């Protein structure tokens, strides 16, 4: 069945360093790739998304890249801050109602 | 109003109880979701309603019964649950702009359910 692999499961970085989280999807029909941030005890919130007709998208310190050939997409956070500490989920959707979520990455930004 | 509101925030119930979780959004979104989330795991899809009709049921046990009374409300009726059903239950709606699906899921804060 369709799945999304996400790595690493945990990531610790020093404040100010960059963090990269990688996802690989299996369904070739996937055309929408959102990233959600979930702080402890809070709801998942969309932080950035990318569609299959675009290779890269940036929003201030956050960027997402997509390699359709390899079925990879990655989240890049630069100049990390303590408030970036959270669990990050990638997801893939083929335009239906279903979103296949990755297993999550727990990011810790050390002050 | 750009929020999905869920009640109650916390619920403790016995295995013989009947309870309901409620979800509300006033953003005009026509697709609404129930997800179950266990600790340190991603949200797991349970049900999707589109235009108030059940579109997806991910083989969820019948002790969970969804209901969509109108385009703004979504309920999840719970009966004869098991301890392993203890989890965070998240409601979400899918964004729309000018009648088109934006893809973004707007999640509520969730209802944390404990089954004793």
Interface residues (C-beta under 8 A of the other chain):
Chain A: X32 X34 X36 X42 X43 X44 X45 X46 X49 X51 X87 X89 X93 X95 X97 X98 X99 X101 X102 X103 X104 X106
Chain B: X31 X33 X40 X41 X42 X43 X45 X48 X50 X55 X56 X90 X94 X101 X103 X104 X105 X107 X108 X109 X110
